[in-house]
Amino acid sequence: MTYELISVSIILILGYLGSYLLYQKNYLKKATHIRLWNILILITFLISVVAGLILLCLVEYGITIPNSQGILYWHVEFGITMFWIAIFHIHSYWMSSSEEGEDSSSDKSGRESD
Amino acid sequence: MKKLYVVLLIVLLTPVAVYAWNDCPYGLLDDPFPGQCPRYLDSNQNQVCDHSESPSSTIQNNSSTTSPATNTSLNSNLSSDTLEANSTPTESYNLIPLAVTTLILYLISYLLYLESYLQRKVFYTIWKYVLLASFALAGATGLILVVFINYGIHSSWNLTIDFWHAEFAIIMAFSTFLHLHLYWKQVKRIFKK
């Protein structure tokens, strides 16, 4: 069995580019665009981490549970998805922090932007 | 409602302790080439990972299809495979030490921040870079493993990469929970209408 690396990556990149273009063309609010990808990263992170921790416990304690093959498969698939969405997440916040930096370069309060 | 959570926890956590025939750490059975994990080992070249093979079923299959003369050599070959598979060291991924160390370091930096020894911006930046570095390393090693598995590349590095993937992923996972704690207000805002 092989893992869907290329197809998942292409779908996600196209999805992000689509949502980013919609936001750039003002069809989508910036908050909606960011919220969408934040929800997705949270879901993929939780699934991937829970599956990863289960697999770690299996290896560390030599336990076997039914459907561990499925857990490994979905850990990898959600891990690939999370990898790409994390890059989009970094991109989104990098852009907004640089925009804010330009807007409020005189602000010395040190308040962290979200 | 509480009872439901308790039942769910029991179902999830109770090890349906089925110790497998084999020594596959993921409990895979007859995992075909190229295998689903970087531990794939096929010393008898039957296109099935030795770790996932059931010794008893393999013995039965072999004895029913081969002559007694070849059977002896096959059995010795098989026993050496099984021996090799069983001798694979069980690795410890240091889950608890890494998690506790990350948490302690976070708490120390949080205390320093609360006591104003550390600026808020510095405190946030430190943990942002810890998360970024662990993500980059866990992600890169994970992608290398996926490529290795997809293309059937087997090298002596597979287990090492797998080990470091797990280590960096543990740090990344706990740093992400700390990241969620740092940005909790913004996280809550995501779910508000």
Chai-1 contact restraints between the chains, C-beta under 6 A:
chainA,res_idxA,chainB,res_idxB,connection_type,confidence,min_distance_angstrom,max_distance_angstrom,comment,restraint_id
A,M1,B,Q36,contact,1.0,0.0,6.0,A-B,restraint_1
A,T2,B,N150,contact,1.0,0.0,6.0,A-B,restraint_2
A,Y3,B,V146,contact,1.0,0.0,6.0,A-B,restraint_3
A,Y3,B,N150,contact,1.0,0.0,6.0,A-B,restraint_4
A,L5,B,V146,contact,1.0,0.0,6.0,A-B,restraint_5
A,R35,B,I190,contact,1.0,0.0,6.0,A-B,restraint_6
A,N38,B,I190,contact,1.0,0.0,6.0,A-B,restraint_7
A,V49,B,A173,contact,1.0,0.0,6.0,A-B,restraint_8
A,G52,B,A169,contact,1.0,0.0,6.0,A-B,restraint_9
A,L56,B,Y93,contact,1.0,0.0,6.0,A-B,restraint_10
A,L56,B,L95,contact,1.0,0.0,6.0,A-B,restraint_11
A,V59,B,P25,contact,1.0,0.0,6.0,A-B,restraint_12
A,I63,B,P15,contact,1.0,0.0,6.0,A-B,restraint_13
A,T64,B,V18,contact,1.0,0.0,6.0,A-B,restraint_14
A,T64,B,A20,contact,1.0,0.0,6.0,A-B,restraint_15
A,T64,B,G27,contact,1.0,0.0,6.0,A-B,restraint_16
A,I65,B,V16,contact,1.0,0.0,6.0,A-B,restraint_17
A,S68,B,Y26,contact,1.0,0.0,6.0,A-B,restraint_18
A,S68,B,G27,contact,1.0,0.0,6.0,A-B,restraint_19
A,Q69,B,L28,contact,1.0,0.0,6.0,A-B,restraint_20
A,L72,B,Y26,contact,1.0,0.0,6.0,A-B,restraint_21
A,L72,B,Q36,contact,1.0,0.0,6.0,A-B,restraint_22
A,G79,B,G142,contact,1.0,0.0,6.0,A-B,restraint_23
A,F83,B,G139,contact,1.0,0.0,6.0,A-B,restraint_24
A,A86,B,F135,contact,1.0,0.0,6.0,A-B,restraint_25
A,G110,B,R120,contact,1.0,0.0,6.0,A-B,restraint_26
A,G110,B,K121,contact,1.0,0.0,6.0,A-B,restraint_27
A,E112,B,Y124,contact,1.0,0.0,6.0,A-B,restraint_28
A,D114,B,Q186,contact,1.0,0.0,6.0,A-B,restraint_29
